[in-house]
Amino acid sequence: MICTKSIIKMTKQEIIENFVQKFILKNKRERSLFELTHPQKRNLFSDRLNDNWENVFDINKLTLIPRNDDIYEFVKNKLKIKGTDLCYVISNYDDTDDKFMDFEKHSTNVMDVYLAL
């Protein structure tokens, strides 16, 4: 899930490019961008995250969510967003992948581990 105040001013392509540039390791960017921008390949990116996320993301750009915190509130406060703010979703599930959803609605549909960038 990608949440940012400026998301409504960006196209999906811009959101994906921005996400890849900011959070993906340099040597994984080209492949990640290719997979995320091709509908038939998107699942390859999600699968890599599920199996090997620490070799895809720049760990220095991530924030660990403490286990004892309410994930929804922690992420909302950390990103300075509202529950009604739109987020762009990257998911293994077709019903949510490549869609814009409000943060509160989507956060109730996910398990206890997810990324909000």
C-alpha positions, 0 to 999 in steps of 0.5 A: 500500500502506498500512501502519500498526501500527493497521491491524488495528483499523481498518475499510477505510472508516476506513483509506481516510478516514485515508489521504485526510485525511493524504496527499491534497491538500485540493482532491483529497480529496473526489473521491479519497474518492469514487473509493476507496470505490466499487468501480466507480470505484477504478481512476480513483484508481489511474489518476490516481496513475499519470499525475499523482501529484504533483498528488494527493499532498501532497508534503510528506508523502512520503519519497523512497526513495533509489535505492541502498537496498533498497526493502523494508528502507528502507520497513520500517525507515522505517515501523517495521513487520515483514514480517508486518504487514498492509497495505491495498493500493490497486492497478491489479491486481484480484488485490491491490486492496482487500485486506489482505496482509502487507508482505513478500508484497506487496512482492515482487509490486510493481515497484521503485516503490511507495508505502507510507504 
